[in-house]
Amino acid sequence: MKLSIVNVVEVGLKRVSMSFALLGGLIMLCLAIITVASIIGRTFFGQSVEGDYELTEVGLAMAVFLFLPECYLRKGHIIVDLFTAHCRPKTLHLLDQLGHLIFTFVSAAFAYRMVLSGLESKDYYEQTMILELPMWWVYVVGVICFSVCTLCGLQRLMCSPVGEQNE
């Protein structure tokens, strides 16, 4: 079976997005363990995990960023078909393409703005209050994830068949 460059890109994006989602799930699991340990420590020993709120805040932000590409590729976003339930497939395809175009543009804009915000955060030495973790590296995760989302959007724009149905 001969793979075209389009198929290789699609498979690569699927693997990257799945890896990101698994990493996001691992982060969520670690945050759950930290939260349980903090609650048990506070309840029974009078000592919680120092900086647990900061770790949760930063970890959740990174996990959400990491889930975005997989959510987009699996069509996990919300689709309201109240007005389009009885449209022809060609019309639905046109609306889907418009949605992919808007998603791609917004993802690219978010990636660009996060680059600027991350650089500013690094320049001003922004950090968490208790653990003093630098905040700029959270922006790095966001930039990478939004860049992958942009690539996924471009792939969808170029490769969506006309008869594709929404789930």
C-alpha positions in Angstrom: 0.0 0.0 0.0 1.5 3.3 -1.1 1.1 6.2 1.3 0.7 9.7 -0.1 2.2 12.7 1.7 -1.4 13.6 2.7 -1.9 10.3 4.4 1.5 10.5 6.2 0.6 14.0 7.5 -2.8 12.8 8.7 -1.4 9.7 10.5 1.3 11.9 12.0 -1.2 14.5 13.3 -3.4 11.7 14.7 -0.4 10.2 16.6 0.8 13.5 17.9 -2.7 14.5 19.0 -3.3 11.1 20.7 0.1 11.4 22.5 -0.8 14.9 23.7 -4.1 13.6 25.0 -2.5 10.8 26.8 0.0 13.2 28.3 -2.9 15.5 29.4 -4.6 12.5 31.0 -1.4 11.6 32.8 -1.2 15.2 34.1 -4.8 15.0 35.3 -4.0 11.7 37.1 -1.0 13.3 38.8 -3.2 16.2 39.9 -5.8 13.9 41.3 -3.1 12.1 43.3 -1.7 15.4 44.6 -5.2 16.6 45.5 -6.0 13.4 47.4 -2.6 13.4 49.2 -3.2 17.1 50.2 -6.6 16.4 51.5 -5.5 13.3 53.5 -2.5 15.2 54.8 -4.6 18.2 55.8 -7.2 16.0 57.5 -5.0 13.5 59.4 -1.7 15.2 59.8 -2.4 18.9 59.7 -0.1 19.4 56.8 -1.1 19.6 53.1 1.0 19.5 50.0 2.6 22.8 49.6 1.6 24.6 46.5 -1.2 22.1 45.6 -3.5 24.9 44.3 -0.7 26.2 42.1 0.2 22.8 40.7 -3.5 22.2 40.0 -3.9 25.5 38.3 -0.9 25.1 36.0 -1.5 21.4 35.4 -5.1 21.9 34.4 -4.1 24.6 32.0 -1.6 22.4 30.3 -4.0 19.4 30.3 -6.7 21.4 28.5 -4.2 22.6 25.9 -3.0 19.0 25.4 -6.6 17.8 24.9 -7.5 20.3 22.2 -6.0 18.7 19.1 -7.5 15.3 19.8 -10.9 16.8 20.6 -10.8 18.6 17.2 -9.7 15.5 15.2 -12.4 13.4 16.9 -15.0 16.1 16.2 -15.6 16.5 19.9 -16.6 20.1 19.6 -20.2 21.1 19.9 -22.4 21.0 16.7 -25.8 22.6 16.8 -27.8 21.3 13.9 -31.1 23.0 14.6 -30.9 25.0 11.4 -28.9 22.5 9.3 -30.7 19.3 10.1 -32.4 19.2 6.7 -29.7 20.8 4.6 -28.2 19.1 1.6 -24.8 17.4 2.0 -23.2 20.0 -0.3 -24.5 22.8 2.0 -23.3 20.9 5.1 -19.9 20.4 3.5 -19.7 24.1 2.8 -20.6 25.0 6.4 -18.1 22.4 7.7 -15.3 23.9 5.5 -16.2 27.4 6.8 -16.0 26.0 10.4 -12.6 24.5 9.6 -11.4 27.7 8.2 -12.5 29.7 11.2 -11.0 27.1 13.6 -7.7 27.2 11.8 -7.6 31.0 11.8 -8.5 31.2 15.5 -6.0 28.5 16.4 -3.2 30.3 14.6 -4.2 33.6 16.2 -4.2 32.0 19.7 -0.7 30.5 19.0 0.6 33.8 17.9 -0.8 35.7 20.9 0.5 33.0 23.3 4.0 33.4 21.8 3.8 37.1 22.7 2.3 36.5 26.1 4.9 33.8 26.9 7.7 36.1 25.9 6.3 38.9 28.1 5.9 36.5 31.0 9.5 35.4 30.6 10.7 39.0 30.4 8.9 40.0 33.5 9.9 36.8 35.4 6.2 35.9 36.1 6.0 33.0 38.5 3.6 31.3 40.9 3.5 32.7 44.4 4.3 29.8 46.7 6.4 27.4 44.6 7.9 30.2 42.4 7.4 28.2 39.3 8.1 30.2 36.1 4.9 30.7 34.1 6.4 31.1 30.7 6.7 27.3 30.1 2.9 26.9 30.4 2.7 29.2 27.4 5.2 27.0 25.5 2.8 24.1 25.9 -0.1 26.3 24.7 1.8 27.5 21.7 2.7 23.9 20.7 -0.8 22.7 21.1 -2.4 25.5 19.3 0.1 25.1 16.5 -0.9 21.4 16.2 -4.5 22.5 16.2 -3.7 24.9 13.3 -2.1 22.0 11.4 -5.1 19.8 12.1 -7.4 22.5 10.8 -5.3 22.9 7.6 -5.4 19.2 7.1 -9.2 19.1 7.5 -9.5 22.0 5.1 -7.5 20.3 2.4 -8.8 16.7 2.9 -12.4 16.8 3.9 -14.5 14.8 1.4 -17.8 16.3 0.2 -19.9 13.5 1.6 -18.5 13.6 5.2 -21.2 13.4 7.8 -21.1 15.1 11.2 -21.5 12.8 14.2 
